[in-house]
Amino acid sequence: MKKSLLLFAALLLSSFLYAQDTVIHLWNDGAPGFENRKDEPEQAKDYWVKNINNPSLTVYLPPKDKANGAAVIICPGGGHRELVFDAEGKDAAAYLNSIGVAAFVLKYRLFREENSPYNKGNTLSDGRRAMRLVRYDAAKWNIDTQRIGLMGFSAGGELAGWVAFNSSKENIAQPDDIDKEECKANFLILIYPGPLAVPDSISAGAPPLFMVAANDDMCCSAPVIQLLQMYRNAKIKTEVHLYAQAGHGFNMGKRSKLQSINTWPQRLGDWLNDSGYLKK
């Protein structure tokens, strides 16, 4: 009886520990050039988070018996004015964990937020640093460095695209060991990406791409079609699911009354599995 109680207590404790969010800041002393802002508190209400001055990754690891070594950095959307952290961050991480994938939700600086001191370059720096940080600590998280992907929703899809389509080395004033890592994504997942995700051209080294959008999304179905054609011309693997209806911002499909939208994450799981990213 005692042994059973001890086992139950251990399992309960491990579940509790697993449920905790581990937050890692991208830079120990704050973002370069803005170190004096790192202690300014974030603002959060309802579905959004704002006033991000000390960019970070929130770590969500799958159960050890499910973990397969793949990882995804998730960039929530929000028009670069806010971050839809729960529906396009935590929910995406929960799904990825369920199929054995480690997830890292990125809080990046918002250059369109009112009175923001940041620009697009600062946001891109956050995305690149996030990829480098996950690569640098890959062994710590039991991650295969050949299976690290980027996932972005809407404006977060723009950021994911900027990183994935332009992973060349930067001129960093005072690089550290993390900055020496490459920021290349092994695969890319874009969910109704904003128009700024579309680059001028696609190189042969662009990562395999999975995309989802709704045909009646007046903002973000066109970028999906553009990227599809560019990928086809470059002869790089891509899969696209363009649903008849759902509009913009259907997140992980939980709120929709449409069966096709409810189950779209399963299409992502199929693609990841068929592409070999889920193999242990």
Legacy VTK file of the C-alpha trace (Angstrom):
# vtk DataFile Version 3.0
C-alpha trace
ASCII
DATASET POLYDATA
POINTS 280 float
0.000 0.000 0.000
2.832 2.357 0.982
4.625 1.649 -2.286
1.464 2.401 -4.261
0.978 5.703 -2.456
4.605 6.669 -3.043
4.307 5.801 -6.738
1.112 7.838 -7.028
2.773 10.797 -5.285
5.759 10.577 -7.644
3.506 10.507 -10.690
1.510 13.450 -9.369
4.675 15.436 -8.742
6.041 14.672 -12.206
2.743 15.768 -13.761
2.861 18.982 -11.767
6.425 19.687 -12.818
5.605 18.907 -16.439
2.752 21.405 -16.360
5.033 24.291 -15.375
6.082 26.751 -18.075
9.830 27.209 -18.381
10.665 30.668 -19.701
14.077 31.375 -21.219
15.007 34.911 -22.219
16.805 35.204 -25.541
19.523 37.390 -24.021
20.600 37.268 -20.378
20.929 41.037 -20.102
18.067 42.018 -22.386
17.905 42.664 -26.121
21.064 44.346 -27.469
20.664 48.119 -27.529
17.554 47.938 -25.323
18.988 46.420 -22.153
17.478 49.223 -20.057
13.968 48.030 -20.981
14.343 44.379 -19.997
12.613 44.737 -16.618
9.547 46.561 -17.940
6.544 44.293 -17.217
4.557 42.706 -20.019
0.853 43.478 -20.368
-1.616 40.613 -20.715
-5.405 40.575 -20.948
-7.959 38.168 -22.358
-6.226 36.509 -25.330
-3.253 38.850 -25.873
0.169 39.798 -24.548
1.838 43.163 -25.270
4.761 45.348 -24.208
7.393 42.687 -24.797
10.790 44.203 -24.062
12.700 41.116 -22.935
11.952 38.554 -25.700
11.720 34.953 -24.564
10.868 31.356 -25.333
8.340 29.423 -23.255
9.280 25.742 -23.320
6.719 22.936 -23.613
8.188 19.439 -23.671
6.275 16.267 -24.592
6.158 13.314 -22.176
9.408 11.370 -22.354
7.706 8.238 -23.673
6.273 10.252 -26.603
9.222 12.518 -27.375
10.735 11.839 -30.801
13.462 14.493 -30.972
11.680 16.957 -33.281
11.132 20.564 -32.197
9.162 23.578 -33.400
9.536 27.258 -32.544
6.068 28.844 -32.610
5.508 32.511 -33.523
1.983 33.635 -32.520
0.236 36.283 -34.597
-1.347 39.583 -33.667
-0.485 42.084 -36.400
2.865 42.952 -34.764
0.747 44.938 -32.246
0.055 42.116 -29.785
0.602 38.366 -29.457
-2.267 35.861 -29.452
-0.258 33.825 -26.992
-2.787 31.225 -25.825
-4.706 30.272 -28.978
-1.701 30.560 -31.324
1.014 29.640 -28.847
0.007 27.380 -25.977
-2.652 25.516 -27.978
-0.216 24.864 -30.818
2.384 23.666 -28.312
-0.138 21.293 -26.719
-0.906 19.704 -30.082
2.759 19.345 -31.000
3.501 17.800 -27.596
0.709 15.274 -28.202
2.596 13.960 -31.250
5.961 13.938 -29.484
7.334 17.283 -30.660
9.030 19.753 -28.302
7.554 23.252 -28.626
9.007 26.689 -27.913
6.588 29.633 -28.017
8.318 32.887 -28.913
7.460 36.245 -27.381
8.994 38.694 -29.838
9.153 42.472 -29.919
6.220 44.230 -31.580
7.172 46.989 -33.994
3.590 48.119 -34.726
2.491 48.425 -31.117
1.583 51.985 -30.118
4.702 53.975 -29.145
6.936 50.992 -29.912
10.661 51.807 -30.081
11.276 48.721 -32.239
11.433 48.056 -35.968
11.113 45.041 -38.238
14.832 44.346 -37.863
14.452 43.946 -34.097
11.622 41.461 -34.597
13.700 39.506 -37.109
16.616 39.460 -34.651
14.326 37.865 -32.051
13.298 35.132 -34.498
16.864 34.381 -35.518
18.112 34.381 -31.933
15.294 31.990 -30.934
16.361 29.478 -33.584
20.006 29.774 -32.574
19.155 29.356 -28.890
17.160 26.158 -29.501
20.021 24.791 -31.600
22.566 25.765 -28.951
20.638 23.953 -26.192
19.410 21.059 -28.372
21.213 18.401 -26.331
19.662 19.775 -23.134
16.183 19.280 -24.584
17.017 15.985 -26.374
16.406 17.587 -29.754
17.706 16.430 -33.129
19.270 19.479 -34.803
18.190 18.133 -38.213
14.522 18.355 -37.197
13.961 21.873 -35.880
11.126 23.761 -37.550
9.429 27.151 -37.461
5.677 27.663 -37.167
3.941 31.013 -37.537
0.377 32.326 -37.484
-0.558 35.470 -39.444
2.011 38.150 -38.463
3.965 35.390 -36.725
3.971 33.649 -40.100
5.650 36.720 -41.527
8.367 36.478 -38.884
8.784 32.732 -39.471
9.110 33.418 -43.202
11.701 36.160 -42.686
13.856 33.785 -40.650
13.361 30.757 -42.917
13.924 32.575 -46.222
16.896 34.630 -45.046
19.095 32.664 -42.655
22.379 34.219 -43.777
24.845 35.374 -41.136
24.260 38.753 -39.515
26.754 41.403 -38.512
26.367 41.148 -34.735
28.330 43.721 -32.749
29.310 41.484 -29.814
28.471 37.873 -30.747
28.364 35.203 -28.066
28.451 31.405 -28.406
24.733 31.278 -29.223
25.199 33.733 -32.096
27.654 31.313 -33.691
24.865 28.772 -34.275
23.067 28.753 -37.620
19.468 29.975 -37.659
18.296 27.764 -40.516
14.911 26.037 -40.172
14.695 22.395 -41.271
11.003 22.801 -42.080
8.431 25.593 -42.088
4.756 25.698 -41.062
2.746 28.783 -42.043
-0.837 29.230 -40.822
-2.652 32.009 -42.745
0.651 33.956 -43.057
0.578 37.700 -43.600
1.651 39.183 -46.952
5.093 40.194 -45.658
5.968 36.503 -45.442
6.362 36.364 -49.233
10.009 36.976 -50.224
11.228 38.369 -53.535
12.471 34.911 -54.474
12.855 31.381 -53.100
16.295 29.803 -53.109
16.964 26.098 -53.589
17.870 25.931 -49.891
14.431 26.978 -48.640
12.923 24.508 -46.141
10.030 22.127 -46.952
6.776 23.988 -46.335
3.306 23.193 -44.948
0.584 25.862 -45.215
-3.020 26.276 -44.094
-5.489 29.073 -44.853
-9.127 29.678 -45.759
-10.095 30.721 -49.273
-12.389 33.426 -47.854
-9.554 35.019 -45.878
-9.227 38.327 -47.717
-5.939 39.080 -45.954
-3.946 35.930 -45.983
-5.029 33.401 -48.588
-3.162 35.242 -51.357
0.272 34.867 -49.686
-0.315 31.108 -49.481
-1.067 30.915 -53.201
1.971 33.072 -54.019
4.282 30.948 -51.892
2.867 27.753 -53.378
3.705 28.914 -56.903
7.189 30.048 -55.866
7.857 26.692 -54.222
6.582 24.828 -57.265
8.870 26.855 -59.508
11.806 26.121 -57.197
10.833 22.409 -57.089
10.811 22.317 -53.270
8.383 20.138 -51.338
5.255 21.897 -50.139
1.770 20.930 -48.985
-1.151 23.352 -48.895
-4.622 23.058 -47.371
-6.850 25.885 -48.621
-10.227 25.455 -46.965
-13.431 26.815 -48.476
-14.405 28.903 -45.460
-13.179 29.910 -42.009
-11.982 33.480 -42.515
-8.901 34.675 -40.688
-7.678 33.702 -37.229
-9.124 30.228 -36.761
-6.076 29.327 -34.654
-5.818 25.580 -33.969
-9.436 25.058 -35.058
-10.988 24.645 -31.606
-13.536 27.475 -31.871
-14.820 26.670 -35.352
-18.123 24.905 -36.035
-16.623 23.442 -39.218
-15.369 19.877 -39.025
-12.661 20.553 -41.587
-11.261 23.372 -39.456
-11.619 21.439 -36.182
-9.380 18.734 -37.584
-6.845 20.708 -39.595
-4.037 20.039 -37.068
-4.304 16.349 -37.962
-3.245 17.249 -41.511
-0.156 18.872 -40.049
0.559 15.742 -38.013
0.194 13.599 -41.143
2.604 15.838 -43.055
5.194 15.820 -40.280
4.944 12.034 -40.055
5.032 11.417 -43.814
8.029 13.755 -44.115
9.963 11.737 -41.536
10.136 14.437 -38.863
8.384 12.332 -36.215
10.673 9.310 -36.409
12.605 8.697 -33.208
LINES 1 281
280 0 1 2 3 4 5 6 7 8 9 10 11 12 13 14 15 16 17 18 19 20 21 22 23 24 25 26 27 28 29 30 31 32 33 34 35 36 37 38 39 40 41 42 43 44 45 46 47 48 49 50 51 52 53 54 55 56 57 58 59 60 61 62 63 64 65 66 67 68 69 70 71 72 73 74 75 76 77 78 79 80 81 82 83 84 85 86 87 88 89 90 91 92 93 94 95 96 97 98 99 100 101 102 103 104 105 106 107 108 109 110 111 112 113 114 115 116 117 118 119 120 121 122 123 124 125 126 127 128 129 130 131 132 133 134 135 136 137 138 139 140 141 142 143 144 145 146 147 148 149 150 151 152 153 154 155 156 157 158 159 160 161 162 163 164 165 166 167 168 169 170 171 172 173 174 175 176 177 178 179 180 181 182 183 184 185 186 187 188 189 190 191 192 193 194 195 196 197 198 199 200 201 202 203 204 205 206 207 208 209 210 211 212 213 214 215 216 217 218 219 220 221 222 223 224 225 226 227 228 229 230 231 232 233 234 235 236 237 238 239 240 241 242 243 244 245 246 247 248 249 250 251 252 253 254 255 256 257 258 259 260 261 262 263 264 265 266 267 268 269 270 271 272 273 274 275 276 277 278 279
